[in-house]
Amino acid sequence: MGAFRFFYSSARTHEMAKNALAALRKKTGYTFANCRKALEMHNNDPAKAEDWLREQAKALGWNAAMKVQSRRATQGLIGVAINNKKVAMVELNCETDFVSRNEKFKEMVDLVTSVCLKYPVLNPGEDTKEVNLNGEELAKLKIGNETLADHMAVLISGIGENMLLRRAYCYETQRNDINLAVSVHPPCSNSSVLHGKYAAFIVYQRNASNGEDTDGVSNEICKHIIGMNPTKIGDYETDEPCKNASEEPALIHQEFLSDESKTVGDFLKESGIKLLTFQRFECGEEEANKTSNESNEKETEAKT
């Protein structure tokens, strides 16, 4: 009887260890060998094993990040989240489009966007403000005791590609007369954070006499900004329409993408909307602009 109990106990212990190993592997994504080692070192305590694995991955990740940091990373995703009167838009880059579709990469986009959505934009006494964060500023933002740079290092060690926290834009207002809207293209997320290669965000006011729902209208404007890439809203008093419509930089003078018989300015007036500001992100555009500027500088140097 004693032998049977010993056998039963051993089998049960083995089954529990096996389940703990499978659960740790599924949760962390690390190899079975590393998960088994972590559990053995910490008496099959999943929480302690996970902490140890993360510290090891972080150390390896920083080494991996150093090795791949010279590689170009122009693929990736834009993440956008809106919460009442606050918006966060971020860009994360990787080397290949394949990795940009990786679930772990998407989870990182969600994490960074969520952290930026909690970023304290407004100072005491302010009711509206926007903040731009570069990659270095993003990397220093914290989740508990770890920075976003730490989280990126762990991801780099697991995937093996160079990845960058490129930039972020945060906007917050406490004014009830101001409305916010966002859109991405192509949409590729089921979470509260929208993912896409392009994103647009607008701030607008509604005409009080126009009682119709403006969600569809604001979405059309966002889609137009994504597609036509205006550089400014424009001013009827100071900005003349460009002779070449395809080169028009002012949003109000551009032919409306959804109805080319009218301009965006016409559409805004008809819809009772006053556009206050907008922001557009295109994945990889900053790196492309940097490369273009460097090429132009080299051409200028060659001529002189």
C-alpha positions in Angstrom: 0.0 0.0 0.0 2.9 2.3 0.9 4.5 1.7 -2.5 1.3 2.5 -4.3 0.9 5.8 -2.4 4.5 6.7 -3.3 3.9 5.9 -7.0 0.6 7.9 -7.0 2.3 10.8 -5.3 5.2 10.8 -7.7 2.9 10.5 -10.7 0.8 13.4 -9.4 4.0 15.6 -8.7 5.2 14.8 -12.2 1.9 15.8 -13.7 1.8 19.0 -11.8 5.3 19.8 -12.9 4.4 19.0 -16.5 1.4 21.3 -16.4 3.5 24.1 -14.8 6.0 23.8 -17.6 3.4 23.9 -20.3 1.7 26.9 -18.7 5.0 28.8 -18.2 6.0 28.1 -21.8 2.6 29.3 -23.1 2.6 32.5 -21.0 6.2 33.6 -21.6 7.0 32.1 -25.1 10.5 31.0 -23.9 11.9 27.6 -24.8 10.9 24.4 -22.9 14.5 24.0 -21.8 14.7 27.4 -20.3 11.3 27.1 -18.7 12.2 23.7 -17.2 15.5 25.1 -15.9 13.7 28.1 -14.3 11.1 25.8 -12.6 13.8 23.5 -11.3 15.8 26.4 -9.8 12.7 27.8 -8.0 11.1 24.6 -6.7 8.4 24.7 -9.4 7.2 28.1 -8.3 5.7 29.6 -11.6 5.9 33.2 -10.4 9.5 33.1 -9.3 10.4 31.1 -12.4 8.8 33.7 -14.6 10.6 36.5 -12.8 14.0 34.7 -13.3 13.3 34.1 -17.0 12.4 37.7 -17.5 15.6 38.9 -15.9 17.7 36.5 -18.0 15.8 37.6 -21.1 16.3 41.3 -20.3 20.1 40.8 -20.0 20.2 38.7 -23.2 17.9 41.3 -24.8 20.2 44.2 -24.2 23.1 42.2 -25.7 20.9 41.3 -28.7 19.8 44.9 -29.1 23.4 46.1 -29.2 24.2 43.6 -31.9 21.3 44.5 -34.2 21.0 48.2 -33.5 22.8 49.2 -36.8 20.2 47.4 -38.9 17.5 49.6 -40.6 14.1 49.2 -39.2 11.4 50.9 -41.4 8.6 48.4 -41.1 6.3 48.2 -38.1 2.9 49.5 -36.9 1.2 52.7 -35.8 -0.9 52.2 -32.6 -3.7 54.6 -31.7 -5.9 54.7 -28.6 -8.6 57.2 -27.6 -10.1 57.5 -24.1 -12.7 60.2 -23.8 -10.7 63.4 -24.2 -7.3 61.9 -24.5 -5.5 60.4 -27.5 -2.2 58.6 -27.9 -0.5 57.7 -31.2 2.7 55.8 -31.4 5.1 54.3 -34.0 7.1 51.1 -33.4 9.5 49.9 -36.1 11.0 46.5 -36.9 13.0 45.2 -39.9 10.4 43.1 -41.7 6.7 43.3 -42.4 6.5 39.6 -41.3 7.5 40.6 -37.7 5.0 43.5 -37.7 2.3 40.8 -38.0 3.8 38.9 -35.0 1.4 38.8 -32.0 4.2 39.6 -29.6 5.1 42.7 -31.6 1.4 43.7 -31.7 1.2 43.3 -27.9 4.2 45.6 -27.5 2.4 48.2 -29.7 -0.6 47.9 -27.4 1.6 48.2 -24.3 3.4 51.3 -25.5 0.2 53.0 -26.7 -1.5 52.3 -23.3 1.4 53.7 -21.4 1.3 56.9 -23.6 -2.4 57.2 -23.0 -1.7 57.5 -19.3 1.1 60.1 -19.9 0.5 63.3 -17.9 -0.1 65.8 -20.8 -1.7 68.6 -18.9 0.0 70.8 -16.4 -2.0 72.5 -13.6 -4.1 75.3 -15.0 -4.1 73.9 -18.6 -7.2 72.7 -20.3 -5.7 71.6 -23.7 -2.3 70.5 -24.7 -0.4 68.3 -27.1 3.0 66.6 -26.5 5.4 64.9 -28.9 7.8 62.3 -27.6 10.9 61.0 -29.5 12.3 57.5 -29.2 14.6 58.3 -26.3 11.8 59.9 -24.3 9.6 56.9 -25.0 12.3 54.5 -23.9 12.4 56.1 -20.4 8.7 55.7 -19.7 8.1 53.2 -16.9 5.7 50.3 -16.2 6.4 49.5 -12.5 10.1 49.1 -12.1 10.9 48.5 -15.8 11.2 50.9 -18.6 9.7 50.5 -22.1 13.3 50.0 -23.2 13.6 47.0 -21.0 10.4 45.5 -22.5 11.8 46.2 -26.0 15.0 44.4 -25.1 13.2 41.3 -24.0 11.2 41.3 -27.3 14.3 41.8 -29.4 15.9 38.8 -27.7 12.9 36.6 -28.5 12.4 37.7 -32.1 15.9 38.5 -33.2 15.2 41.7 -35.2 16.1 45.3 -34.6 13.1 47.2 -33.2 12.7 50.8 -32.4 10.4 53.0 -30.3 10.2 55.7 -32.9 7.9 58.4 -31.7 4.6 59.2 -29.9 2.0 62.0 -30.0 -0.3 62.6 -27.0 -3.2 65.0 -26.9 -5.5 65.9 -24.0 -8.3 68.4 -23.5 -10.8 69.1 -20.7 -13.1 71.2 -22.9 -16.6 69.9 -23.5 -16.9 71.8 -26.9 -13.9 69.9 -28.4 -14.3 66.5 -30.1 -11.6 63.9 -31.0 -11.6 61.3 -33.7 -9.0 58.7 -35.0 -8.7 56.3 -37.9 -6.1 53.8 -39.1 -5.3 52.1 -42.5 -5.4 49.2 -43.0 -7.1 48.3 -39.7 -5.5 45.2 -38.3 -6.4 44.9 -34.6 -9.2 43.5 -32.4 -8.1 45.3 -29.3 -8.9 48.7 -27.9 -5.7 49.9 -29.5 -6.0 50.4 -33.3 -3.2 49.2 -35.5 -2.3 50.2 -39.0 0.5 51.4 -41.3 -1.1 54.8 -41.4 -3.1 56.8 -38.8 -4.8 60.1 -38.5 -6.2 62.1 -35.6 -8.4 65.2 -35.7 -9.6 67.8 -33.2 -12.8 69.6 -34.1 -15.8 71.6 -33.0 -19.4 71.0 -34.0 -21.8 73.7 -35.1 -24.4 73.8 -32.4 -27.2 74.1 -35.0 -26.1 70.9 -36.7 -27.6 68.1 -34.6 -26.7 65.2 -36.7 -24.2 62.5 -35.7 -20.7 63.5 -36.8 -18.9 60.2 -36.2 -19.2 59.3 -39.9 -18.1 62.8 -41.0 -15.1 62.8 -38.7 -14.1 59.4 -39.9 -14.3 60.5 -43.5 -12.0 63.5 -42.7 -9.5 61.2 -41.0 -9.5 58.8 -44.0 -8.9 61.8 -46.3 -5.9 62.9 -44.3 -4.4 59.4 -44.4 -4.9 59.2 -48.1 -4.0 62.8 -49.3 -1.3 63.7 -46.7 -2.0 67.5 -46.2 0.7 69.4 -44.4 -1.7 72.0 -42.9 -5.4 72.9 -42.4 -5.0 76.1 -44.4 -6.5 79.6 -44.2 -9.0 81.0 -46.7 -7.5 84.5 -46.2 -3.9 83.7 -46.6 -3.7 80.4 -48.6 -4.5 80.5 -52.3 -5.4 77.1 -53.9 -2.5 75.5 -55.6 -2.7 75.5 -59.4 -1.7 71.8 -59.5 -4.4 70.1 -57.4 -2.2 67.0 -56.8 0.4 69.2 -55.1 -2.1 71.0 -52.8 -0.7 71.1 -49.2 -3.7 72.9 -47.6 -6.4 70.5 -46.4 -9.3 72.9 -47.0 -8.3 73.3 -50.7 -7.8 69.6 -51.5 -10.3 67.8 -53.5 -12.3 65.6 -51.1 -11.3 62.0 -51.4 -14.9 60.7 -51.0 -16.4 63.3 -53.4 -14.0 65.0 -55.8 -16.8 67.4 -56.9 -16.1 69.4 -53.7 -13.2 70.4 -51.6 -12.6 69.3 -48.0 -13.3 72.9 -47.0 -16.8 72.7 -48.7 -17.4 69.4 -46.9 -16.5 70.8 -43.5 -18.8 73.8 -44.0 -21.7 71.5 -45.1 -21.2 69.2 -42.1 -21.0 72.1 -39.6 -17.5 71.2 -38.5 -14.6 73.4 -37.6 -11.3 71.6 -37.7 -8.8 72.8 -35.0 -5.8 70.6 -35.6 -4.8 67.2 -37.0 -1.9 64.7 -36.8 -0.9 62.0 -39.3 1.6 59.2 -38.9 2.9 57.0 -41.6 5.0 54.0 -40.7 8.7 54.5 -41.7 8.2 58.1 -42.9 10.7 59.6 -40.5 13.5 57.2 -41.6 12.6 57.8 -45.2 12.8 61.5 -44.8 16.1 61.2 -42.9 17.5 59.1 -45.8 16.2 61.6 -48.4 17.8 64.5 -46.5 21.1 62.7 -46.2 21.1 62.0 -50.0 20.3 65.7 -50.7 23.2 66.8 -48.5 25.6 64.5 -50.3 24.4 65.8 -53.7 24.9 69.4 -52.5 28.4 68.6 -51.2 29.3 66.9 -54.4 28.3 69.9 -56.5 30.3 72.3 -54.3 
